[in-house]
Every structure is written in structure tokens, then in C-alpha cells.
Amino acid sequence: MRSSPPIVDLPKEQRAVRRQATFAFAVCALILGIAVFGLPRLFAFPDDLVERLTFALRADLLIGLWVILAVRQVAKIRFESAEDNAGSAYSRPSARLAVPAAFLQNTLEQALILALGILALATVPGERPLAYIAASVVLFSLGRVTFLRGYARGAGGRAFGVATTALPGLGAYLWTIIAVGSELAALAR
């Protein structure tokens, strides 16, 4: 039996999304800031590009684990459900499968964005980019847990998780683009 979509009070959901996204931005800024300025004092990060890329790929493995967990969750439901066993090409997901399938889709999207951002950021010299990468993995995990737990509460319930997952990736892109721009500007002089 399929459940009907919930009735949404759009202005209320939009306020909740803004509030939760703002809170997520503050949490991300705090954690990333502590990591960027604190972790290089506690740990020696690699300088060599190959070692830096190795560090980034290992961080990406942790991101990939979330994809594996999401795939496993969907596969388990499909295996146990006659309604879902035929696959998504032949029917819409059952009510039992809908949220795990949405979680998988969102996790794949967010994982790709962050994994590429992590690899690019690893090419930026210094220890701080690698500290940022380490904190990004922690925030990605926090974001995935809170996204899944809040899913049933609507867009406002998912917003903290989405933002906490997405913001570190966007920051990695921005940091890398600024670094590349600075390098190009220095070459143009």
C-alpha cells in the first residue's frame, strides 16, 4: 500500500529549512574552523602531492562507506519485499523502500560532490586543506545521520543534514578555486 504525500505548509517548511540551514552553517563553520586552525598543531599532515592525494582518497573511502550503507539498506528491503523485488524500472518504490531509496539518491549526489572537492583540495599546498578534509568527513557523517533521522519530518527535518553534508563540499570547491585563481594571478605577473 502506497502512502499519499503529506500535506505541506510551504511557508512553514521554508522557515524551518532556513533555520536549520543557518544552524548547519554555524556548526560547519565552527567544526571546520577548529579543524583548520587546530589539527595542524596536533598532527603532521603530508607535504608530498602523492601522499596528500593518498590522504584524500582514504578520506573518500569513508565517504564511500555511506554510499555502501545506503545501497545495503535498499538491497535488503528489495530482497525481502515482493513489491520491490522487481526493481525500480518496473514499479515505484513501496512505502517501506521510499525513504531508503531517497536517502541513497541523496547520499550518492552528496558523496560525488564531496569526493571530487576533497581530491581537488588535496592539491592545495599546506596542512590546513588536509585538516579541512578530515573535518569534512566528520561533517558528512553527521549530515547523513541527521538527514535520515529527520526525513519523516519533512524538508525542515532534512535541512540540517543536507546542509551539513553539502557545505563542506562547497567550501572545498571554493577554497580550491581561490587557490587556483591566486596561482594564475601570480603567473600572470
The 8 nearest C-alpha neighbors of each residue, nearest first, counted from 0:
[[1, 2, 94, 93, 82, 95, 3, 92],
 [2, 0, 94, 93, 3, 92, 95, 4],
 [1, 3, 94, 4, 0, 93, 5, 95],
 [2, 4, 5, 1, 6, 94, 0, 93],
 [3, 5, 2, 6, 7, 1, 153, 94],
 [6, 4, 7, 3, 153, 2, 8, 151],
 [5, 7, 4, 8, 3, 9, 153, 12],
 [6, 8, 9, 5, 12, 153, 11, 4],
 [7, 9, 11, 10, 12, 6, 13, 5],
 [8, 10, 12, 11, 7, 13, 14, 6],
 [11, 9, 13, 12, 8, 14, 15, 7],
 [10, 12, 14, 9, 8, 13, 15, 7],
 [13, 11, 15, 9, 155, 14, 10, 16],
 [12, 14, 16, 10, 15, 11, 9, 17],
 [15, 13, 17, 11, 12, 16, 18, 10],
 [14, 16, 155, 12, 18, 13, 17, 19],
 [17, 15, 155, 13, 19, 158, 14, 18],
 [18, 16, 20, 14, 15, 19, 21, 13],
 [19, 17, 15, 21, 16, 20, 14, 22],
 [18, 20, 159, 22, 16, 21, 17, 158],
 [21, 19, 23, 17, 22, 159, 18, 162],
 [22, 20, 24, 18, 23, 19, 17, 25],
 [21, 23, 19, 25, 20, 24, 18, 26],
 [24, 22, 20, 26, 163, 159, 21, 25],
 [23, 25, 21, 27, 22, 26, 28, 20],
 [24, 26, 28, 22, 23, 27, 29, 21],
 [27, 25, 23, 29, 24, 28, 30, 22],
 [28, 26, 24, 30, 29, 25, 31, 23],
 [29, 27, 25, 31, 26, 30, 32, 24],
 [28, 30, 32, 26, 27, 31, 33, 25],
 [31, 29, 33, 27, 32, 28, 34, 26],
 [32, 30, 34, 28, 33, 29, 27, 134],
 [33, 31, 29, 35, 34, 30, 28, 36],
 [32, 34, 30, 37, 36, 31, 35, 29],
 [35, 33, 31, 38, 37, 32, 36, 130],
 [36, 34, 127, 130, 32, 131, 33, 37],
 [35, 37, 33, 34, 32, 38, 39, 127],
 [38, 36, 34, 33, 40, 39, 35, 41],
 [37, 39, 41, 34, 40, 42, 130, 35],
 [40, 38, 42, 41, 37, 126, 43, 127],
 [41, 39, 38, 37, 42, 36, 43, 35],
 [42, 40, 38, 39, 37, 43, 44, 36],
 [43, 41, 39, 38, 40, 44, 130, 37],
 [42, 44, 39, 45, 41, 40, 126, 38],
 [43, 45, 126, 42, 46, 129, 39, 130],
 [46, 44, 51, 47, 50, 43, 126, 48],
 [47, 45, 48, 51, 44, 125, 50, 124],
 [46, 48, 50, 49, 45, 51, 52, 124],
 [49, 47, 51, 50, 52, 46, 122, 121],
 [48, 50, 52, 51, 47, 53, 54, 46],
 [51, 49, 53, 47, 52, 48, 45, 54],
 [52, 50, 48, 54, 53, 49, 121, 45],
 [51, 53, 55, 49, 54, 50, 121, 56],
 [54, 52, 50, 56, 51, 55, 49, 57],
 [53, 55, 51, 57, 52, 56, 50, 58],
 [56, 54, 52, 58, 57, 53, 118, 117],
 [57, 55, 59, 53, 58, 54, 52, 60],
 [56, 58, 60, 54, 59, 55, 53, 61],
 [57, 59, 55, 60, 56, 61, 54, 136],
 [60, 58, 56, 62, 57, 61, 114, 63],
 [61, 59, 63, 57, 58, 62, 64, 56],
 [60, 62, 64, 63, 59, 58, 57, 136],
 [61, 63, 59, 60, 64, 65, 110, 136],
 [64, 62, 60, 66, 65, 61, 59, 67],
 [63, 65, 67, 61, 66, 62, 68, 60],
 [64, 66, 68, 63, 67, 62, 69, 61],
 [65, 67, 63, 69, 64, 68, 70, 106],
 [66, 68, 64, 70, 65, 69, 71, 63],
 [69, 67, 65, 71, 66, 70, 64, 72],
 [68, 70, 103, 66, 72, 71, 67, 65],
 [71, 69, 67, 73, 72, 68, 74, 66],
 [72, 70, 74, 68, 69, 73, 75, 67],
 [71, 73, 69, 75, 70, 74, 68, 76],
 [72, 74, 70, 76, 71, 75, 99, 100],
 [75, 73, 71, 77, 76, 72, 78, 70],
 [76, 74, 78, 72, 77, 73, 71, 79],
 [75, 77, 79, 73, 78, 74, 80, 96],
 [78, 76, 84, 83, 74, 80, 75, 79],
 [77, 79, 75, 76, 80, 84, 74, 81],
 [78, 80, 76, 77, 75, 81, 84, 83],
 [79, 81, 77, 82, 83, 84, 78, 76],
 [82, 80, 84, 83, 79, 77, 85, 78],
 [81, 83, 80, 84, 93, 85, 92, 77],
 [84, 82, 77, 80, 81, 85, 86, 92],
 [83, 85, 77, 81, 86, 80, 78, 82],
 [86, 84, 83, 89, 87, 82, 90, 81],
 [87, 85, 84, 88, 83, 89, 90, 77],
 [86, 88, 90, 89, 91, 92, 85, 83],
 [89, 87, 86, 90, 85, 91, 92, 83],
 [90, 88, 87, 86, 85, 91, 83, 84],
 [91, 89, 87, 88, 92, 86, 83, 85],
 [90, 92, 87, 93, 89, 83, 88, 97],
 [93, 91, 97, 96, 83, 90, 94, 87],
 [92, 94, 96, 95, 97, 1, 83, 91],
 [93, 95, 97, 1, 96, 2, 92, 0],
 [96, 94, 93, 97, 98, 76, 92, 99],
 [95, 97, 93, 92, 94, 99, 98, 100],
 [96, 98, 100, 94, 92, 99, 95, 93],
 [97, 99, 101, 100, 96, 102, 95, 150],
 [98, 100, 102, 101, 96, 97, 73, 103],
 [101, 99, 103, 97, 102, 98, 96, 73],
 [100, 102, 98, 104, 103, 99, 105, 97],
 [103, 101, 99, 105, 100, 104, 106, 98],
 [102, 104, 69, 100, 106, 101, 105, 107],
 [105, 103, 101, 107, 106, 102, 100, 108],
 [104, 106, 108, 102, 107, 103, 109, 101],
 [105, 107, 103, 109, 108, 104, 110, 102],
 [108, 106, 110, 104, 105, 109, 103, 66],
 [109, 107, 105, 106, 111, 110, 104, 112],
 [108, 110, 106, 112, 111, 107, 105, 113],
 [111, 109, 107, 113, 112, 108, 114, 106],
 [112, 110, 114, 108, 109, 113, 107, 115],
 [111, 113, 109, 110, 115, 114, 168, 116],
 [112, 114, 168, 116, 110, 115, 111, 117],
 [115, 113, 117, 111, 59, 116, 112, 110],
 [116, 114, 118, 117, 113, 112, 111, 119],
 [115, 117, 113, 171, 119, 172, 114, 118],
 [116, 118, 120, 114, 115, 119, 113, 55],
 [119, 117, 115, 121, 116, 120, 55, 114],
 [118, 120, 116, 121, 117, 122, 115, 175],
 [119, 121, 117, 122, 123, 175, 118, 171],
 [120, 122, 118, 119, 123, 51, 52, 55],
 [123, 121, 120, 119, 124, 48, 118, 51],
 [122, 124, 120, 121, 175, 128, 125, 178],
 [125, 123, 122, 126, 46, 128, 121, 127],
 [126, 124, 127, 128, 123, 46, 129, 44],
 [125, 127, 129, 44, 128, 39, 130, 124],
 [126, 128, 35, 130, 129, 125, 131, 39],
 [129, 127, 131, 130, 126, 120, 132, 125],
 [130, 128, 132, 131, 127, 126, 121, 133],
 [129, 131, 127, 133, 35, 132, 128, 34],
 [132, 130, 128, 134, 129, 35, 133, 31],
 [133, 131, 129, 135, 130, 134, 117, 128],
 [134, 132, 130, 135, 131, 136, 129, 137],
 [133, 135, 137, 131, 136, 132, 31, 34],
 [136, 134, 132, 138, 137, 133, 167, 139],
 [135, 137, 139, 134, 138, 133, 140, 132],
 [136, 138, 134, 140, 135, 139, 141, 133],
 [139, 137, 141, 135, 140, 136, 142, 163],
 [140, 138, 164, 142, 136, 137, 141, 135],
 [141, 139, 143, 137, 142, 138, 144, 136],
 [142, 140, 138, 144, 139, 143, 145, 137],
 [143, 141, 160, 164, 163, 139, 145, 140],
 [142, 144, 146, 140, 141, 145, 160, 139],
 [143, 145, 141, 147, 142, 146, 148, 140],
 [144, 146, 160, 148, 142, 147, 143, 149],
 [147, 145, 160, 157, 143, 149, 144, 148],
 [146, 148, 150, 144, 149, 145, 143, 102],
 [149, 147, 145, 146, 150, 144, 151, 157],
 [150, 148, 156, 157, 146, 152, 147, 151],
 [149, 151, 157, 147, 152, 148, 153, 156],
 [150, 152, 153, 149, 156, 148, 157, 147],
 [153, 151, 156, 150, 149, 155, 154, 157],
 [154, 152, 156, 155, 151, 150, 157, 149],
 [153, 155, 157, 156, 158, 12, 16, 152],
 [156, 154, 16, 15, 158, 12, 153, 157],
 [155, 157, 149, 152, 153, 154, 158, 150],
 [156, 158, 146, 149, 154, 150, 155, 160],
 [157, 159, 161, 155, 16, 160, 19, 156],
 [158, 160, 19, 162, 23, 20, 161, 157],
 [161, 159, 142, 146, 145, 163, 158, 162],
 [160, 162, 158, 164, 159, 163, 165, 146],
 [161, 163, 165, 159, 164, 160, 20, 166],
 [164, 162, 142, 160, 23, 161, 165, 166],
 [163, 165, 139, 142, 161, 162, 166, 160],
 [166, 164, 162, 168, 163, 167, 161, 109],
 [165, 167, 169, 168, 162, 163, 164, 170],
 [168, 166, 170, 135, 169, 165, 171, 164],
 [169, 167, 113, 171, 170, 166, 165, 116],
 [168, 170, 166, 172, 171, 167, 173, 165],
 [169, 171, 167, 173, 168, 172, 174, 166],
 [170, 172, 168, 116, 174, 169, 173, 120],
 [173, 171, 169, 175, 116, 170, 174, 176],
 [172, 174, 170, 176, 175, 171, 177, 169],
 [175, 173, 171, 177, 172, 176, 170, 178],
 [174, 176, 178, 172, 120, 177, 173, 179],
 [175, 177, 173, 179, 178, 174, 180, 172],
 [176, 178, 180, 174, 175, 179, 181, 173],
 [179, 177, 175, 181, 180, 176, 174, 182],
 [180, 178, 182, 176, 181, 177, 175, 183],
 [179, 181, 177, 183, 178, 182, 176, 184],
 [180, 182, 184, 178, 179, 183, 177, 185],
 [183, 181, 179, 185, 180, 184, 178, 186],
 [184, 182, 186, 180, 185, 181, 179, 187],
 [183, 185, 181, 187, 186, 182, 180, 188],
 [184, 186, 182, 183, 187, 188, 181, 180],
 [185, 187, 183, 184, 188, 182, 181, 180],
 [186, 188, 184, 185, 183, 182, 181, 180],
 [187, 185, 186, 184, 183, 182, 181, 180]]
